[in-house]
């Protein structure tokens, strides 16, 4: 088949005017690489929480319906009027999804940087990864160490660079230890390994006793369970022991971010020799980087006057530190892809399998131990 006639399946998400999101596999043209571009046959792509926002568009996936055929499934799910209003700019747009993946470079443009990647297994980042093929620039590829499979390298960007970004943010802002919530997640386990390796104090906040055991078995020193009746006291003790004054919250909603700030303040004032009605002068910071809890963010100002609550996203952080520093982080990920930055998956599915309602019900929960890997070339 001539190159200009090549097509490949790609998962698309479309919000329809009638108030539903539709997920379907669509044949799309695969442009031949030119210049410094390469063509990658995608063999593995993870389903991250950050992917699901675009995929589902805020729809009620518990009310989703299955259409199409087993080979070419279609999923449709309703959107509430408020969500539909918020997604007005997306209506009618067929959008690709999947932030990251890995595969083999099967064609390359004439530029030496592209030609050098021919036949290499690479990790890639740049969207539209739930597809059989992806054409992109050589600079968007991370060559994986020899002997590394696409599955092992598929999650080289979002989670590893996020945990490195958290640690770098901690250092840049003058903190020495940190708090992380939803810490039993794939990302949380990775952060725990990184902090152990780098000798950084880390307070892991989880939601169930079995998650405490999971992290302790992995070497975590400070793990607190938010379901414990003594949660606040245990959190304060762990923060005092580590000296953590910055936190990263994956839940977003509810009272947890405020509880972390209040525990930081309590830990600091335990050793205070003078009373101040303004509280500790040490700045306490919590960044919300996820939305596992969709309820409003609530907090009681029990943490003095020196504090901050804000949002944190990976891409703005990488832009802030610049291309050279960002590349250094990527190279550290590649070196530790089988150790510090390794990811594990509950199940591997094909593109069509990704659109089976029973699978959506599992990976859509964003639960610990339910991370899926998509294999676009799998049948």
Residue pairs with C-beta under 8 A, 6 or more apart in sequence:
3 32
3 107
4 32
6 29
6 30
6 32
6 133
7 27
7 28
7 29
7 30
8 27
8 28
8 30
8 131
8 132
8 133
9 25
9 26
9 27
9 28
9 131
9 132
9 351
9 376
10 25
10 26
10 27
10 28
10 96
10 128
10 130
10 131
10 132
11 23
11 24
11 25
11 26
11 55
11 96
11 97
11 98
11 130
11 131
11 351
11 354
11 355
12 23
12 24
12 25
12 26
12 94
12 95
12 96
12 97
13 21
13 22
13 23
13 54
13 55
13 56
13 57
13 94
13 95
13 96
13 97
14 21
14 22
14 24
14 92
14 93
14 94
14 95
15 21
15 22
15 57
15 79
15 84
15 87
15 90
15 91
15 92
15 93
16 22
16 76
16 91
16 92
17 91
17 92
19 78
19 79
19 81
19 84
20 59
20 76
20 77
20 78
20 79
21 56
21 57
21 59
21 76
21 77
21 79
22 74
22 75
22 76
23 55
23 74
23 75
23 76
23 355
24 68
24 72
24 73
24 74
24 75
24 355
25 72
25 73
25 351
25 352
25 355
26 94
28 131
30 39
30 132
30 133
30 135
31 135
32 39
32 107
32 135
33 39
33 107
33 108
33 109
33 114
33 135
34 109
34 110
35 109
35 110
35 111
35 114
36 109
36 111
36 113
36 114
36 137
36 138
36 139
37 108
37 109
37 111
37 114
37 135
37 136
37 137
37 138
38 105
38 107
38 108
38 109
38 114
38 117
38 118
38 122
38 135
38 136
38 137
38 138
38 141
39 105
39 106
39 107
39 108
39 133
39 134
39 135
40 103
40 104
40 105
40 106
40 122
40 124
40 133
40 134
40 135
40 136
40 141
41 103
41 104
41 106
41 132
41 133
41 377
42 101
42 102
42 103
42 124
42 129
42 131
42 132
42 133
42 134
42 150
42 376
42 377
43 101
43 102
43 103
43 104
43 150
43 151
43 375
43 376
43 377
44 101
44 102
44 103
44 149
44 150
44 151
44 153
44 154
44 373
44 374
44 375
45 98
45 100
45 101
45 102
45 129
45 130
45 154
45 373
45 374
45 376
46 100
46 101
46 154
46 155
46 158
46 343
46 345
46 371
46 372
46 373
46 374
47 354
47 363
47 371
47 372
47 373
47 374
48 99
48 100
48 155
48 158
48 159
49 290
49 291
49 292
49 366
50 99
50 158
51 97
51 98
51 99
52 363
52 364
52 366
53 291
54 95
54 97
55 97
56 77
56 364
57 79
57 83
57 87
57 90
58 79
58 80
58 83
58 86
58 87
59 77
59 78
59 79
59 83
60 77
60 78
60 79
60 80
61 77
61 360
61 361
61 364
62 361
63 77
63 78
64 75
64 76
64 77
64 357
64 360
65 75
65 76
65 77
65 357
66 73
66 74
66 75
66 355
66 356
66 357
67 73
67 74
67 75
67 76
68 74
70 352
71 352
72 352
73 352
73 355
73 356
74 355
75 355
75 357
75 360
79 87
96 127
96 128
96 130
96 131
97 127
97 128
97 129
97 130
98 127
98 128
98 129
98 130
98 131
98 374
99 125
99 126
99 127
99 129
99 157
99 158
100 123
100 124
100 125
100 129
100 154
100 155
100 156
100 157
100 158
101 123
101 124
101 129
101 134
101 150
101 154
101 374
101 376
102 121
102 122
102 123
102 124
102 144
102 150
102 151
102 153
102 154
102 156
103 121
103 122
103 124
103 134
103 150
104 119
104 120
104 121
104 122
104 150
105 117
105 118
105 119
105 120
105 122
105 141
106 118
107 118
108 114
108 115
108 117
108 118
108 138
109 115
111 138
113 138
113 139
114 138
116 138
117 138
117 141
117 143
120 141
120 143
120 144
121 143
121 144
121 148
121 149
121 150
121 153
122 141
122 142
122 143
122 144
122 153
123 141
123 142
123 144
123 153
123 154
123 156
123 157
123 334
124 134
124 136
124 140
124 141
124 142
125 140
125 142
125 156
125 157
125 158
126 134
126 136
126 140
128 134
130 351
130 354
130 374
130 376
131 351
131 376
132 351
132 376
132 377
142 153
142 156
142 157
142 330
142 333
142 334
143 334
144 150
144 152
144 153
144 156
144 334
144 337
145 334
145 335
145 337
145 338
148 337
148 338
151 345
151 348
151 373
151 375
152 337
152 338
152 342
153 337
154 343
154 373
155 186
155 341
155 343
156 330
156 333
156 334
156 337
156 341
157 330
157 333
158 314
159 186
159 187
159 190
159 341
159 343
160 190
160 333
160 336
160 341
161 314
161 318
161 326
161 329
161 330
161 333
162 187
162 289
162 314
163 187
163 190
163 191
163 194
163 341
164 194
164 329
164 332
164 333
165 312
165 314
165 317
165 318
165 329
166 178
166 180
166 191
166 248
166 312
167 178
167 191
167 194
167 195
167 198
167 200
168 317
168 321
168 329
169 246
169 287
169 312
169 317
170 176
170 177
170 178
170 200
170 246
173 246
173 285
175 244
175 245
175 246
175 285
176 200
176 201
176 243
176 244
176 245
177 200
177 201
177 202
177 203
177 242
177 243
177 244
177 245
177 246
178 195
178 200
178 201
178 202
178 203
178 244
178 246
178 247
178 248
179 202
179 203
179 205
179 239
179 244
179 246
179 247
179 248
179 260
179 264
179 286
180 188
180 191
180 202
180 203
180 204
180 205
180 247
180 248
180 250
181 205
181 226
181 247
181 248
181 249
181 250
181 251
181 256
181 260
182 188
182 205
182 206
182 207
182 249
182 250
182 251
182 290
182 292
182 368
183 189
183 191
183 192
183 204
183 205
183 206
183 211
183 215
183 220
183 223
184 204
184 206
184 207
184 208
184 211
184 214
184 215
184 368
185 250
185 368
186 343
186 344
186 371
187 250
188 204
188 206
188 215
188 250
189 214
189 215
189 218
190 340
190 341
190 342
190 343
191 202
192 202
192 204
192 215
192 218
192 219
192 220
193 218
193 219
193 339
193 340
193 341
194 200
194 340
194 341
195 201
195 202
196 219
196 220
197 340
201 222
201 241
201 242
201 243
201 244
202 220
202 221
202 222
202 242
202 244
203 222
203 224
203 235
203 238
203 239
203 242
203 244
203 247
204 215
204 220
204 222
204 223
204 224
205 224
205 226
205 235
205 256
205 260
206 212
206 215
206 223
206 224
206 225
206 226
207 225
207 226
207 227
208 225
208 227
209 225
209 227
211 223
211 225
211 368
212 223
212 224
212 225
214 368
215 223
216 223
222 238
222 241
222 242
224 231
224 234
224 235
224 238
225 231
225 234
226 256
228 234
231 259
232 259
232 262
232 263
235 259
235 260
235 263
236 263
236 266
236 267
237 267
238 244
239 260
239 263
239 264
239 267
240 267
240 270
244 264
245 264
245 268
245 282
245 283
245 284
245 285
246 284
246 285
246 286
246 287
247 257
247 260
247 261
247 264
247 285
247 286
247 287
248 286
248 287
248 289
248 312
249 256
249 257
249 260
249 286
249 287
249 288
249 289
249 290
250 289
250 290
250 292
251 257
251 288
251 290
251 291
251 292
251 293
252 288
252 290
252 291
252 292
252 293
252 294
252 297
253 291
253 292
253 293
253 294
253 295
253 296
253 297
254 293
254 295
254 297
254 298
255 298
255 299
256 293
257 286
257 288
257 297
257 299
257 309
258 297
258 298
258 299
258 300
258 302
258 303
258 309
259 299
260 286
261 284
261 286
261 299
261 303
261 307
261 309
262 299
262 300
262 302
262 303
264 284
264 303
265 279
265 280
265 284
265 302
265 303
265 304
265 307
268 280
268 282
268 284
269 279
269 280
272 280
276 304
278 304
278 305
278 306
279 303
279 304
279 305
279 306
280 304
280 306
281 306
282 306
283 306
283 307
283 308
284 303
284 304
284 306
284 307
284 308
285 307
285 308
285 309
285 310
286 308
286 309
286 310
287 309
287 310
287 311
287 312
288 297
288 309
288 310
288 311
288 312
289 311
289 312
289 313
292 366
297 309
299 309
318 326
318 329
333 341
336 342
343 371
344 371
345 371
345 372
345 373
346 362
346 369
346 370
346 371
346 372
347 359
347 362
347 372
347 373
348 372
348 373
348 374
348 375
348 378
349 356
349 359
349 372
349 373
349 374
349 375
349 378
350 374
350 375
350 376
350 378
350 379
351 374
351 376
351 378
353 359
353 378
354 360
354 372
354 374
359 372
362 370
362 372
363 370
363 371
363 372
